[in-house]
Amino acid sequence: VGEEELAEVLSTVEGVRVLHDRRVPGTRGNIDHLVVAPAGVFVVDAKRHRGPIRVRDVGGFFKRDERLYVGSRDCSKLAEGLGWQVEAVERAFRAVPIDPLPPITPVLCFVDGEWPLLTPPHSFAGVRLEGPRSIRKLIMANRFFDEATVDLLARVLAGAFPPK
């Protein structure tokens, strides 16, 4: 349901190409959403966890151990899980080849999460943390690519990652 809700939000953003629920050949995994925008390529994992979103240090006095929590659930492994997806996208671009590689940003999008008013977390372990509203701003923030480049990058990804 979270994936579908996010797909609806992304479909309203002009100038982007979105590939939903794509298989990663050679694995059992999939990528929820590949977004190709003027600001770059975004590998988006949609989650429908409820509760406050925060990054907490659960380490001891002399050792930091930051964790991503949504409500009482430790979601740190979700961020780690995006690494192999980003690597798969990089491999797809290198195979063509696309040089230089476009910026590829991993994103966890919490559809039903509660964002703190003061100092909401923006990232965890190199992964952007977004909600349905803020992801629109993220993918349109900068303009590196024109429409033709967005289309080319989307075609490469569509060929490399078939629909599930």
Backbone torsions as a table, in degrees:
resi	resn	phi	psi	omega
1	VAL	NA	-40.5	178.6
2	GLY	-61.6	-39.5	178.2
3	GLU	-63.2	-41.8	-179.9
4	GLU	-66.7	-41.4	178.7
5	GLU	-62.3	-43.4	179.4
6	LEU	-67.5	-37.7	177.7
7	ALA	-58.5	-39.3	177.9
8	GLU	-63.6	-43.6	179.4
9	VAL	-62.0	-47.0	-177.2
10	LEU	-65.9	-29.2	-179.2
11	SER	-67.8	-16.5	-178.7
12	THR	-91.5	-2.4	-178.0
13	VAL	-91.4	119.4	-178.4
14	GLU	-76.8	146.0	174.4
15	GLY	84.5	7.7	178.1
16	VAL	-118.2	156.0	174.0
17	ARG	-116.5	131.4	-177.6
18	VAL	-124.1	128.9	174.8
19	LEU	-110.3	121.5	-175.0
20	HIS	-101.8	143.5	171.0
21	ASP	46.2	72.2	-175.5
22	ARG	-107.7	136.5	176.6
23	ARG	-73.1	148.0	173.3
24	VAL	-107.9	105.2	-177.2
25	PRO	-53.8	140.3	179.7
26	GLY	84.7	2.2	178.5
27	THR	-135.1	171.9	172.3
28	ARG	-93.0	-2.0	-173.4
29	GLY	-87.5	170.0	175.7
30	ASN	-140.3	164.4	174.2
31	ILE	-111.1	124.9	-177.5
32	ASP	-59.7	-53.7	-177.4
33	HIS	-145.2	131.4	168.7
34	LEU	-109.1	118.2	-177.9
35	VAL	-111.8	122.6	175.4
36	VAL	-110.7	118.0	-173.8
37	ALA	-133.5	167.8	174.8
38	PRO	-56.7	-23.1	-179.5
39	ALA	-86.8	-5.4	179.9
40	GLY	132.7	-163.4	-179.7
41	VAL	-108.9	134.9	-177.7
42	PHE	-124.3	126.6	175.3
43	VAL	-98.9	110.4	-169.4
44	VAL	-114.7	127.0	174.4
45	ASP	-110.0	117.8	-178.6
46	ALA	-92.0	133.5	179.0
47	LYS	-131.3	143.4	-179.2
48	ARG	-112.2	48.4	177.9
49	HIS	-84.8	144.0	179.9
50	ARG	-107.8	150.3	177.7
51	GLY	120.1	172.2	179.7
52	PRO	-66.9	139.0	179.2
53	ILE	-98.8	125.4	-179.2
54	ARG	-155.4	156.7	173.5
55	VAL	-108.4	122.9	-177.3
56	ARG	-119.2	144.5	172.9
57	ASP	-92.4	112.6	-179.4
58	VAL	-105.1	10.3	-179.1
59	GLY	-77.9	177.2	179.3
60	GLY	-80.8	-169.2	-175.5
61	PHE	-62.5	-38.5	-176.6
62	PHE	-106.2	0.3	-176.3
63	LYS	-133.7	123.7	176.8
64	ARG	-81.2	140.7	174.4
65	ASP	-145.4	86.1	-177.5
66	GLU	-79.9	139.5	-179.9
67	ARG	-133.0	148.7	176.3
68	LEU	-96.4	123.3	178.8
69	TYR	-119.5	140.6	167.6
70	VAL	-123.4	112.1	-170.1
71	GLY	62.7	-129.8	178.8
72	SER	-97.0	3.1	-176.2
73	ARG	-89.4	126.9	174.5
74	ASP	-77.7	112.1	-177.0
75	CYS	-107.4	18.7	-176.6
76	SER	-58.8	-38.3	-177.9
77	LYS	-66.1	-23.5	176.9
78	LEU	-61.5	-40.5	179.0
79	ALA	-67.0	-42.0	178.7
80	GLU	-61.4	-36.3	-177.7
81	GLY	-66.4	-17.1	179.2
82	LEU	-79.2	-17.1	-177.7
83	GLY	-58.9	-47.5	-178.2
84	TRP	-67.8	-28.8	177.8
85	GLN	-69.3	-42.4	177.3
86	VAL	-63.2	-41.6	178.0
87	GLU	-61.4	-39.0	178.3
88	ALA	-63.8	-40.0	178.3
89	VAL	-66.7	-42.2	177.1
90	GLU	-59.5	-43.9	179.1
91	ARG	-61.5	-39.8	-180.0
92	ALA	-62.7	-40.7	179.1
93	PHE	-71.2	-36.9	179.3
94	ARG	-67.9	-30.3	-177.8
95	ALA	-68.6	-22.6	-173.6
96	VAL	-75.9	-48.7	-6.4
97	PRO	-94.1	149.0	171.1
98	ILE	-106.4	120.0	-178.7
99	ASP	-140.5	125.0	1.1
100	PRO	-77.4	161.4	177.1
101	LEU	-64.3	139.7	175.7
102	PRO	-71.2	159.2	173.9
103	PRO	-62.3	129.8	179.7
104	ILE	-119.1	119.1	-174.6
105	THR	-116.0	121.7	173.9
106	PRO	-79.0	138.4	-176.9
107	VAL	-135.9	130.2	166.5
108	LEU	-100.4	121.3	-179.3
109	CYS	-111.4	111.9	179.9
110	PHE	-92.9	105.8	-173.5
111	VAL	-67.9	-40.9	-176.8
112	ASP	-112.2	12.9	-179.0
113	GLY	-71.1	160.0	177.7
114	GLU	-106.8	119.8	-177.2
115	TRP	-93.3	128.9	177.5
116	PRO	-62.6	143.4	179.0
117	LEU	-69.2	-41.5	178.8
118	LEU	-98.8	129.3	178.1
119	THR	48.4	61.5	174.1
120	PRO	-68.7	145.7	178.3
121	PRO	-70.7	136.1	179.8
122	HIS	-102.7	-22.1	-179.8
123	SER	-155.5	161.5	175.3
124	PHE	-149.9	125.3	177.3
125	ALA	51.8	40.7	178.0
126	GLY	80.5	6.5	-179.0
127	VAL	-110.6	130.3	176.6
128	ARG	-70.2	141.3	176.2
129	LEU	-111.2	121.1	-174.8
130	GLU	-137.9	162.5	170.4
131	GLY	-114.0	177.4	-178.2
132	PRO	-59.3	-33.5	179.3
133	ARG	-77.9	-45.8	-174.2
134	SER	-71.6	-24.8	-179.9
135	ILE	-65.9	-31.9	177.1
136	ARG	-60.3	-44.5	179.5
137	LYS	-65.0	-41.6	-178.2
138	LEU	-60.0	-49.7	-174.0
139	ILE	-73.9	-13.0	178.1
140	MET	-112.4	5.2	-172.8
141	ALA	-61.3	-50.2	-178.2
142	ASN	-117.6	159.2	178.7
143	ARG	-124.5	96.0	177.4
144	PHE	-92.7	-31.5	-170.4
145	PHE	-119.7	147.3	172.1
146	ASP	-86.5	176.9	-176.0
147	GLU	-61.1	-38.8	-179.7
148	ALA	-64.3	-39.5	178.8
149	THR	-69.3	-40.1	176.3
150	VAL	-58.6	-45.2	179.3
151	ASP	-63.1	-43.4	179.4
152	LEU	-61.1	-49.0	-179.7
153	LEU	-62.1	-39.1	178.5
154	ALA	-65.4	-38.6	178.4
155	ARG	-65.0	-40.7	178.2
156	VAL	-60.6	-46.9	-178.6
157	LEU	-67.9	-37.2	178.8
158	ALA	-63.4	-35.7	177.6
159	GLY	-72.8	-33.9	-176.8
160	ALA	-82.5	-27.7	-175.5
161	PHE	-126.7	94.5	-178.3
162	PRO	-69.0	157.6	176.4
163	PRO	-60.0	148.4	180.0
164	LYS	-75.0	NA	NA
